[in-house]
Amino acid sequence: MRTSALVLLGLLSARLSLAQGAGGDPYLWLEDVTGDRALSWVREQNALTQRELEASPDFKPIHERLLAIYDSNERIPYVEKHGGYYYNFWQDAQHVRGIWRRTSPAAYRASDPAWETVLDLDAAAAAEKENWVWKGAQVRYPDYTRALVHLSRGGGDAVVVREFDLAAKAFVAGGFTLAEAKSVVAWHDRDSIYVATDFGADSMTDSGYPRVVKLWGRGTPLARASVVYEGRRTDVGASPVVSDEVGFHMEFIVSGITTFTSEGFLIDGARLVRLNLPADAEFDTFRDQMTVKLRTDWSVAGRTYPSGALLAIPWERFLAGGRDFAVLFHPGPRVALAGFGSTRRHIIVNELDNVRSRLYVLTPQADGSWSREPLPAPEFGTISAGGAEPESDDYFLRVTDFLTPSSYYLGTVGSPDRALLKQLPAFFSTDGLAVGQHEAVSRDGTRVPYFQVSRKALAADGSNPTLIYGYGGFEISLTPAYSAGLGAAWLERGGTYVLANIRGGGEFGPAWHQAAVKENRQRAYDDFIAIAEDLIARRVTSPKHLGISGASNGGLLMGVMLTQRPDLFGAVDCGAPLIDMRRYNHLLAGASWMGEYGNPDVPAEWAYISRYSPYQNARADVRYPRVLITTSTRDDRVHPGHARKFAAELEAQHHDVLYYENIEGGHSAGANNKERAYLYALSYTFLLKQLR
């Protein structure tokens, strides 16, 4: 345990904050993200953590191994097809910030393709004296000659948007440029774009996202852009959406009302046509068809469509008042829609059956019906497919599982042939490893699945270092995937890995998620506890050898596990966490998540949030397992104050806590491979040290 001047500083700060009327929060000063006092505290904490973990004999070999993996030229360069080129963004030891590059489809099939650099981010950063981090580009369809490039300073969600000429491979002088903000943009035509950005006073929502969408013409000041839509300050945010397919061009406004509800509008010339759909439904386009994904049952026109279904109807019929939808996907008790994509003439549906993937091709027929055929794919692992381009029925297929190196294929709907484009090498040894799927019984009797990766001859004596990874929120599914870093740093070193499919996720559709929102949040935590208890009961491990890891909403899960069931765990790896649930909705994007957690400013909702909020439930008189808390100064989604305040509070209570804050990197492990390798090396070193 580290007891030092930092504890005294924390106690002194508590008195000062209370004296200054900080609402009873003794560490409010740590919410000052770039304040000198707060950053001084961060640097002191970092130094202590780095000194200890870097001294471990595990750290250097893990760090070097991870960096070699992340920088390896053998990684799969996943691509997007724009016109005659495959585009890829790539980072390695020579391109730390990365390069946006392209090659021809034929050249891509070679073992070592000849790439043409389109934009060198390291060179741009050096020339402009900016710490640029790549955040993607929107290439204009159908000519593919211009792009709107998104660049972040240090890795946050806020970006600078700049127009880029793909032929000249240069930023467009006098082109579309937006200052740093959480902007959303979309091409209207070659000489105008839709813009949702920070237009100044009263243009942003309480969640920190734009509420105003404008149409901006080339060569005119942004201030003269015409207003297309204006939402409310209490909304989450408004976004322009443009759908482009061969022969079909449609433009929309999607205005997020809460975390899971929105209003959609078709832009029809100078007027907006409101789309009469359930507020929690998601719509999309496929050729002349509207698709609708439901989160709750919808009764309309004498028929009830179930939660989790995917529907379709011609746009013309829908806008005329028709509601006779075709059901493209019908969910089952353990069968859910994982996602869908489209080629020029087909929709590819990806379903999860007990967290295992299956693909189908759906094709509209002349009589208005849809045909359904399986898409041939490997029978193992997590499989996903999506259209390669709007102009053809080609699709890219990704296949991955825990122990088989990921593969990347190119196929054409209707053809049995499929070309293997790329495959990862075996970055770690899988000799003697096996994957199993198990179920734990949660507190209310719900059966909760989890995957276990471990030695085939695992001794059932409770001595095995075991790591559970969990998330459990926002309808996000956790599925098997090949992780070279996990394999090299944990599995090869004798660790057992567990992936928890707890409620709050989307593994079994919207109902699995909705079962653990707001007042029912505790169910997600009960599920995770049940998995831990099941592993202990099966003698896979024991509390002293059982560690847990999660980030963001998963970081909140870690904080809850620490404060609710410290007896179950030997180590907690808590990344980019939500912790202070009393104030989360007043910090950065927090207000946009009240549909998930509830509003702590409403007494009835704070009553249930307060029962699990880690910051308010940490106690000095309970023995906690050791915890590593990590975050990033540049995280402008989940405020780093959550992690800082929790670490300060735990240390002041004399708990054993390590803290590390990356000065950049955004809401992720890092802005480049070097930062990612370092942070993960700290985490795995910590876990190995505590759980062996």
Stockholm file with secondary structure:
# STOCKHOLM 1.0

chainA/1-692         MRTSALVLLGLLSARLSLAQGAGGDPYLWLEDVTGDRALSWVREQNALTQRELEASPDFKPIHERLLAIYDSNERIPYVEKHGGYYYNFWQDAQHVRGIWRRTSPAAYRASDPAWETVLDLDAAAAAEKENWVWKGAQVRYPDYTRALVHLSRGGGDAVVVREFDLAAKAFVAGGFTLAEAKSVVAWHDRDSIYVATDFGADSMTDSGYPRVVKLWGRGTPLARASVVYEGRRTDVGASPVVSDEVGFHMEFIVSGITTFTSEGFLIDGARLVRLNLPADAEFDTFRDQMTVKLRTDWSVAGRTYPSGALLAIPWERFLAGGRDFAVLFHPGPRVALAGFGSTRRHIIVNELDNVRSRLYVLTPQADGSWSREPLPAPEFGTISAGGAEPESDDYFLRVTDFLTPSSYYLGTVGSPDRALLKQLPAFFSTDGLAVGQHEAVSRDGTRVPYFQVSRKALAADGSNPTLIYGYGGFEISLTPAYSAGLGAAWLERGGTYVLANIRGGGEFGPAWHQAAVKENRQRAYDDFIAIAEDLIARRVTSPKHLGISGASNGGLLMGVMLTQRPDLFGAVDCGAPLIDMRRYNHLLAGASWMGEYGNPDVPAEWAYISRYSPYQNARADVRYPRVLITTSTRDDRVHPGHARKFAAELEAQHHDVLYYENIEGGHSAGANNKERAYLYALSYTFLLKQLR
#=GR chainA/1-692 SS CCCSHHHHHHHHHHHHHHHTTCTTCTTGGGGCTTCHHHHHHHHHHHHHHHHHHHTSTTHHHHHHHHHHHHHCTTSCCCCEEETTEEEEEECCSSCSSCEEEEECHHHHTSSSCCCEEEEEHHHHHHHHTCCEEEEEEEECTTTCCEEEEEEEETTCSCEEEEEEETTTTEECTTCCEEEEESCEEEEEETTEEEEESCCSTTCBCTTSSBCEEEEEETTSCGGGCEEEEECCTTSSEEEEEEEEETTEEEEEEEEECSSSCEEEEEEETTEEEECCCCTTCEEEEETTEEEEECSSCEEETTEEECTTCEEEEEHHHHHTTCCCCEEEECCBTTEEEEEEEECSSCEEEEEEESSCEEEEEEEECTTSCEEEEECCCCSSSEEEEEESCTTSSEEEEEEECSSSCCEEEEEETTCSCEEEEEECCCCSCCTTEEEEEEEEECTTSCEEEEEEEEETTCCSSSCCCEEEECCCCTTCCCCCCCCHHHIIIIITTTCEEEEECCTTSSTTCHHHHHTTSGGGTHHHHHHHHHHHHHHHHTTSCCGGGEEEEEETHHHHHHHHHHHHCGGGCSEEEEESCCCCTTTGGGSGGGGGGHHHHCCTTSHHHHHHHTTTCHHHHCCTTSCCCEEEEEEETTCSSSCTHHHHHHHHHHHHTTCCEEEEEESSCCSSSCSSHHHHHHHHHHHHHHHHHHHC
#=GC SS_cons         CCCSHHHHHHHHHHHHHHHTTCTTCTTGGGGCTTCHHHHHHHHHHHHHHHHHHHTSTTHHHHHHHHHHHHHCTTSCCCCEEETTEEEEEECCSSCSSCEEEEECHHHHTSSSCCCEEEEEHHHHHHHHTCCEEEEEEEECTTTCCEEEEEEEETTCSCEEEEEEETTTTEECTTCCEEEEESCEEEEEETTEEEEESCCSTTCBCTTSSBCEEEEEETTSCGGGCEEEEECCTTSSEEEEEEEEETTEEEEEEEEECSSSCEEEEEEETTEEEECCCCTTCEEEEETTEEEEECSSCEEETTEEECTTCEEEEEHHHHHTTCCCCEEEECCBTTEEEEEEEECSSCEEEEEEESSCEEEEEEEECTTSCEEEEECCCCSSSEEEEEESCTTSSEEEEEEECSSSCCEEEEEETTCSCEEEEEECCCCSCCTTEEEEEEEEECTTSCEEEEEEEEETTCCSSSCCCEEEECCCCTTCCCCCCCCHHHIIIIITTTCEEEEECCTTSSTTCHHHHHTTSGGGTHHHHHHHHHHHHHHHHTTSCCGGGEEEEEETHHHHHHHHHHHHCGGGCSEEEEESCCCCTTTGGGSGGGGGGHHHHCCTTSHHHHHHHTTTCHHHHCCTTSCCCEEEEEEETTCSSSCTHHHHHHHHHHHHTTCCEEEEEESSCCSSSCSSHHHHHHHHHHHHHHHHHHHC
//
